[in-house]
Amino acid sequence: MVRRPEMWHLVVLVILQVSAWVYGVPQVPCYFIFGDSLFDNGNNNYLLTKAKANYPPYGTDFPGGPTGRFSNGRNMGDFLAELLGFESYIPSFASSLKGGEDILQGVNYASGGAGIRDETAIQNLGEVISMNKQLLRHQETISHIMRIYRDRKSAEEYLRKCMYTVGIGNNDYINNYFLPEFYPTSHQYTPDQYSIHLVQQYSQQLKDLYELGARKIAVFGLGLIGCTPGSVAMHGTNGSSCVDSMNIAVQLFNAKLSSLVDDLNKQFPDAKFIYVNIFGISSTPAAGSSVSNVPCCEVANLAMTNGVLTCIPYSIICSNRAQYLFWDATHPTEAVSLFLAGRSYSSQLPSDAHPMDISSLAQI
């Protein structure tokens, strides 16, 4: 049985260590973000989808209010941008000035609900931007950067120095495999077979990213999705504190993804891929306790949401948000995102990331 994480009083320590904006020259010239709602900063705002967060109470603790971030404040991409030394957050693809020089600092392509598989979340949530579509948007960005540089070789050299983070796959379980009323995958594959299938697809996507010029690539594993309030309400726990079947399935995926990162480093010696162990970081024990079984905001009947796990518009929220693990039924609070980003950037345990953490990757 996978235990529910009890780490969150460490958040206070991490806030003191890394919450201040890291001004100065960025450690990398640009930062490109691929992923799902843990990183989305507004790409879903104009889509025909239920996976949106551009309304109150989202953004309660973010300057300017709701932006499309699935959080009360900043998300992991924002904190990593701070830690990497950028003076502003990486713009979403939806809001970036396509063709303008602002894209030289990087672009965020992440989309709430997105998955490795193209059909993930489409049937139950509506339009999302899958990993394959995010790669197509990155091709557009590269074309604009080539035009800015007017020299292909210089643009390629620039892109080789950038940081790339990829955090995707959660929805291939939450909004695909574990929603058999919408998707056939759980009938077609055992959990192990599905993990093999997903990682094979993911492997090609990461190779495509390499072919597009990426050389510093941090790949995020999946977290304890079976411990979210939404998963617990929808699937039940059979006496456990979490939905163990979901966490076991994720561990199968993570093990293969970690091995894939090792294989990619052997296959492409001029690049460096790293694996960030979000599952392990999220399982770190700590003294004290926090609110781990209910969301901070009001959410609709979780057992009947079909994967729609977001806050009710203008709903009442908790006042002690830093003590909550979950902002809504599936997404972490700003404090938890800070914790995860801090450990991803600077490992506290050898198991946090391999073969190195993001801060070390930035220095290569």
Secondary structure, 3 states (H helix, E strand, C coil): CCCCCCCCCHHHHHHHHHCCCCCCCCCCCCEEEEECCCCCECCCCCCCECCCCCCCCCCCCCCCCCCCECCCCCCHHHHHHHHCCCCCCCCECCCCCCCCHHHHHCCECCCCCCCCCCCCCHHHHECCCCHHHHHHHHHHHHHHHHHHHCCHHHHHHHHHCCEEEEECCHHHHHHHHCCCCCCCHHHHCCHHHHHHHHHHHHHHHHHHHHHCCCCEEEEECCCCHHHCHHHHHHHCCCCCCCCHHHHHHHHHHHHHHHHHHHHHHHHCCCCEEEEECHHHHHCCCCCCCCECCCCCECECCHHHCCCCCCECCCCCECCCHHHECECCCCCECHHHHHHHHHHHHCCCCHHHEECCCHHHHHHC
